[in-house]
């Protein structure tokens, strides 16, 4: 399998005192499903935002699909970002717009500023949006305003918006943190299916150890901005979990077999 993403010795400093990431190194192969786990404030969200350069690194290299992301100019970065879909904890939808309009926003990276501002989309793009929404079980919501949806439905629109970009990589920042267990399972099942059936690489930040164990090919454990575990979901031990979380919380979840997504 080809390496799609390399993160090499990446550090990120905010101000004088806050080091969010410290010499983070790992790589991700095409078609892998990778979960990044760790306690709140461990640096998981900063790490994801460094990969698509929503946040600039302080040092180190990020190489995605043979592009040195940290070196790209504005135009080059826009092009590379079309291949990196981003899914957010709080959905980032435009509430007054319909489900299909929010989905089509995923095509903005391919448009001129004027075409984007005018909302000019081709028939092919509209058909593609409708197909993706159908796959995600949202065909009946297609013309609803986004603020009329449940949290789980909103997150599926977020996934649709990312998929219409035709991405090679999906970055998912705590995609189930705001959802109930049933909605969480639906979202994780869709993400796993996207990885398996569409061959799209998925990197997902999760709080829930049990969810990571169930869905991931590989787990990266982060604590205080450093990678403290990098291995398969099958190889992780309760001691590893203890090291990642630095407390008995994760160990307890691991030993109990988890309960968030059944």
KEDREN-81206 format. One line per field, with one value per residue (C-alpha): residue number from 1; residue in three letters; y, z, x. Coordinates in pm, 1 decimal. Each point is the difference from the previous one (the first is absolute). Example, Ala and Ser with C-alpha at 12.3 -4.5 7.8 and 13.67 -1.06 7.14 Angstrom:
resi: 1/2
resn: ALA/SER
Y: -450.0/344.0
Z: 780.0/-66.0
X: 1230.0/137.0
//
This chain:
resi: 1/2/3/4/5/6/7/8/9/10/11/12/13/14/15/16/17/18/19/20/21/22/23/24/25/26/27/28/29/30/31/32/33/34/35/36/37/38/39/40/41/42/43/44/45/46/47/48/49/50/51/52/53/54/55/56/57/58/59/60/61/62/63/64/65/66/67/68/69/70/71/72/73/74/75/76/77/78/79/80/81/82/83/84/85/86/87/88/89/90/91/92/93/94/95/96/97/98/99/100/101/102/103/104/105/106/107/108/109/110/111/112/113/114/115/116/117/118/119/120/121/122/123/124/125/126/127/128/129/130/131/132/133/134/135/136/137/138/139/140/141/142/143/144/145/146/147/148/149/150/151/152/153/154/155/156/157/158/159/160/161/162/163/164/165/166/167/168/169/170/171/172/173/174/175/176/177/178/179/180/181/182/183/184/185/186/187/188/189/190/191/192/193/194/195/196/197/198/199/200/201/202/203/204/205/206/207/208/209/210/211/212/213/214/215/216/217/218/219/220/221/222/223/224/225/226/227/228/229/230/231/232/233/234/235/236/237/238/239/240/241/242/243/244/245/246/247/248/249/250/251/252/253/254/255/256/257/258/259/260/261/262
resn: UNK/UNK/UNK/UNK/UNK/UNK/UNK/UNK/UNK/UNK/UNK/UNK/UNK/UNK/UNK/UNK/UNK/UNK/UNK/UNK/UNK/UNK/UNK/UNK/UNK/UNK/UNK/UNK/UNK/UNK/UNK/UNK/UNK/UNK/UNK/UNK/UNK/UNK/UNK/UNK/UNK/UNK/UNK/UNK/UNK/UNK/UNK/UNK/UNK/UNK/UNK/UNK/UNK/UNK/UNK/UNK/UNK/UNK/UNK/UNK/UNK/UNK/UNK/UNK/UNK/UNK/UNK/UNK/UNK/UNK/UNK/UNK/UNK/UNK/UNK/UNK/UNK/UNK/UNK/UNK/UNK/UNK/UNK/UNK/UNK/UNK/UNK/UNK/UNK/UNK/UNK/UNK/UNK/UNK/UNK/UNK/UNK/UNK/UNK/UNK/UNK/UNK/UNK/UNK/UNK/UNK/UNK/UNK/UNK/UNK/UNK/UNK/UNK/UNK/UNK/UNK/UNK/UNK/UNK/UNK/UNK/UNK/UNK/UNK/UNK/UNK/UNK/UNK/UNK/UNK/UNK/UNK/UNK/UNK/UNK/UNK/UNK/UNK/UNK/UNK/UNK/UNK/UNK/UNK/UNK/UNK/UNK/UNK/UNK/UNK/UNK/UNK/UNK/UNK/UNK/UNK/UNK/UNK/UNK/UNK/UNK/UNK/UNK/UNK/UNK/UNK/UNK/UNK/UNK/UNK/UNK/UNK/UNK/UNK/UNK/UNK/UNK/UNK/UNK/UNK/UNK/UNK/UNK/UNK/UNK/UNK/UNK/UNK/UNK/UNK/UNK/UNK/UNK/UNK/UNK/UNK/UNK/UNK/UNK/UNK/UNK/UNK/UNK/UNK/UNK/UNK/UNK/UNK/UNK/UNK/UNK/UNK/UNK/UNK/UNK/UNK/UNK/UNK/UNK/UNK/UNK/UNK/UNK/UNK/UNK/UNK/UNK/UNK/UNK/UNK/UNK/UNK/UNK/UNK/UNK/UNK/UNK/UNK/UNK/UNK/UNK/UNK/UNK/UNK/UNK/UNK/UNK/UNK/UNK/UNK/UNK/UNK/UNK/UNK/UNK/UNK/UNK/UNK/UNK/UNK/UNK/UNK
Y: 0.0/348.3/255.9/288.0/216.0/54.5/211.8/55.3/157.3/242.0/247.0/279.3/279.1/245.1/306.9/-38.6/-266.6/-231.7/-281.6/-178.2/-251.7/-123.5/-190.6/-198.7/-261.4/-261.3/-103.2/-116.1/-235.6/29.2/-163.5/-11.8/87.2/169.1/126.0/260.9/-34.5/182.9/220.1/350.0/249.5/-269.9/176.3/-220.4/283.4/207.3/-300.4/-42.7/372.1/-6.1/-276.3/220.4/319.4/158.0/46.9/56.5/-220.2/158.7/-260.0/-334.3/-127.7/-116.5/-185.8/-88.5/-176.5/104.6/367.5/176.0/163.8/245.1/143.0/57.8/346.2/105.1/-127.1/-334.0/-47.8/57.0/-273.1/-248.8/69.9/-119.3/-347.8/30.7/-6.9/140.5/-105.2/211.2/-71.9/283.7/-71.4/352.1/10.9/313.1/-34.4/200.1/-206.3/-334.0/-336.0/-17.7/359.4/-74.0/-316.0/192.4/234.4/-283.9/95.0/357.6/-95.2/-78.4/332.0/351.9/252.1/138.8/-339.3/-92.4/325.3/-42.7/-366.4/-119.1/-380.4/-232.9/-256.8/-271.7/149.4/16.1/-362.9/-103.2/180.9/-178.1/-338.8/55.1/114.4/-313.7/-220.8/177.0/-53.2/367.0/-11.2/109.1/298.1/129.7/330.1/55.1/291.5/-125.7/147.2/-237.0/-308.5/-209.0/-0.9/-335.3/118.1/320.3/-203.5/-214.7/322.2/89.6/-336.1/55.6/343.5/-161.7/-289.4/222.5/144.2/-341.6/-17.8/-244.6/69.6/76.3/182.6/-38.3/217.5/-157.1/-81.5/-176.5/207.9/184.4/-304.6/-264.6/-365.4/-99.2/297.9/-60.9/-356.7/113.4/257.0/-242.8/-270.6/246.1/108.2/-360.7/-82.5/302.4/-125.2/-363.1/37.0/329.4/-45.4/344.6/30.4/109.9/165.9/59.7/162.0/-180.5/24.7/-344.4/-279.9/-270.9/163.4/23.0/-367.7/-104.4/196.5/65.3/-177.1/200.7/216.3/294.4/98.0/361.1/147.8/354.0/53.8/-312.7/-334.9/-261.2/-291.2/-92.9/-348.4/-217.4/-3.6/-369.6/56.9/274.0/-98.6/148.1/125.6/186.8/159.6/94.4/167.0/189.9/135.2/30.2/-110.1/-296.3/138.3/-152.1/-320.3/-42.7/50.0/-248.2/-263.4/30.9/-36.8/340.9/105.1/304.9/-175.9/-350.2
Z: 0.0/-90.1/270.6/-38.5/298.5/189.1/312.3/90.9/325.2/6.5/288.2/62.2/251.0/93.2/166.0/238.8/234.5/-187.0/-199.1/-162.5/-197.0/60.4/-267.8/-126.4/-259.7/-173.4/-348.3/-142.0/-294.1/-269.2/110.9/371.8/276.1/274.8/333.0/204.5/366.6/314.9/278.6/-53.5/-70.4/-125.7/-337.5/-214.6/-166.3/-55.8/-167.8/-246.3/-77.7/-68.5/-259.6/-224.4/120.8/165.6/260.8/-100.8/165.5/197.7/-132.8/-178.6/-329.6/-122.7/-331.2/-150.6/-335.6/-78.7/82.7/272.8/153.3/221.5/-309.7/-227.4/-112.3/26.1/-344.5/42.2/346.1/-132.1/-259.4/253.3/243.1/-258.9/67.8/378.9/131.7/350.6/233.2/311.7/344.4/-31.7/-368.4/-135.9/-216.9/-121.0/186.3/-240.4/-300.6/-105.8/42.2/-367.9/-1.1/299.9/-172.1/-317.0/207.2/-12.7/-365.8/82.4/-6.1/-370.1/-84.0/-76.9/270.3/-217.2/-85.7/369.3/109.8/-254.8/88.9/-355.9/-3.4/-298.0/-42.5/47.6/335.2/110.2/-102.7/183.5/313.4/-19.5/-43.8/301.4/214.6/-100.6/104.1/338.1/43.9/-43.2/-325.4/179.6/163.1/-318.0/-20.4/373.8/169.6/192.5/328.7/-15.0/26.1/298.2/104.3/-163.3/-326.4/7.0/36.9/-298.9/-202.1/116.8/-131.3/-330.8/-37.2/50.5/-239.9/-288.7/-0.2/-130.7/278.4/53.3/374.8/252.8/318.7/264.3/309.4/283.3/-240.8/263.8/310.6/-14.6/-89.1/186.0/-20.6/-279.9/-220.9/82.7/-126.8/-325.4/-60.8/79.7/-217.9/-290.9/51.1/13.2/-312.0/-184.6/83.1/-92.7/-307.6/-146.3/95.9/161.9/281.3/332.0/294.1/287.6/341.8/270.6/373.7/18.1/30.9/-66.6/-327.7/-114.0/82.0/-195.0/-321.1/-48.4/-188.4/200.7/311.9/77.2/367.3/85.1/341.7/66.6/-369.7/-38.1/-166.4/276.0/-196.9/-368.3/-83.7/-107.9/184.6/72.3/158.3/247.9/369.3/310.7/99.7/-332.2/67.8/347.2/-151.3/-257.4/252.7/292.5/233.5/76.3/-216.0/-329.6/167.4/156.0/-335.7/-161.6/271.1/-9.8/-377.2/-48.4/-41.8/-225.6/-329.7/24.2
X: 0.0/120.2/71.2/-248.5/93.7/324.0/28.2/365.4/119.3/-292.6/-15.5/-248.5/45.7/-275.9/150.2/292.7/-127.0/-236.5/158.2/-294.4/208.5/352.1/200.0/-300.1/95.4/-216.7/-112.4/-333.5/-44.2/-267.2/-324.9/87.2/-246.1/201.2/-136.0/183.6/-92.9/97.9/-133.6/-143.8/276.3/239.7/42.4/-224.0/-195.3/314.6/160.7/-286.9/-3.0/374.1/-47.0/-219.0/174.0/-299.7/273.0/364.4/259.0/283.8/247.3/9.8/-136.4/-340.5/-1.1/-337.9/-26.0/362.3/-71.6/197.8/-307.0/193.4/177.2/-300.0/-108.4/-363.8/-102.5/180.2/-149.6/-353.6/58.4/140.8/-285.4/-253.4/142.7/-32.4/-355.9/-57.7/-281.0/-56.2/-142.8/-253.9/-81.5/84.0/-312.2/-178.4/-330.1/-216.9/111.3/-146.3/171.6/97.9/129.1/221.0/122.9/88.2/218.5/252.2/60.1/106.2/368.1/-39.1/-170.8/109.3/-89.4/-279.7/-152.8/13.3/-163.0/-279.3/-52.8/52.1/-2.1/-29.9/-277.0/263.0/98.2/-363.8/-56.5/317.4/-121.5/-336.3/173.2/225.0/-293.8/-189.2/295.2/-3.3/-376.1/-94.2/-199.1/-318.1/174.7/166.3/-194.8/-45.6/171.0/300.0/-122.5/-300.0/222.6/107.5/365.3/63.1/-158.8/207.0/316.7/-99.4/-38.4/351.7/121.6/-183.9/163.1/341.2/-69.3/-110.2/353.4/113.3/258.9/284.9/-0.4/-274.4/101.6/-271.3/35.1/-204.2/-287.0/-212.9/80.4/-335.7/-212.0/-197.5/117.9/-240.2/93.1/367.1/-23.9/-163.9/276.9/282.0/-157.5/-14.4/362.8/118.1/-202.4/143.5/348.8/-70.3/-222.1/126.7/365.6/14.5/252.9/-153.1/175.3/-241.1/45.2/-194.0/-46.3/-158.1/254.8/-259.0/-106.2/362.9/53.1/-309.1/51.9/372.3/274.3/247.2/0.6/225.9/-0.6/84.8/72.8/127.4/71.3/214.1/-67.4/15.1/-151.6/-13.3/-122.7/-289.9/-330.3/60.8/340.6/-95.3/3.5/-160.2/346.7/24.8/-339.5/116.6/308.3/-207.8/-249.2/237.9/-279.8/-220.2/-281.6/110.6/115.2/-342.8/-174.9/237.9/-44.4/-379.5/-6.1/-158.0/-361.4/-22.9/-68.3/-139.6
//
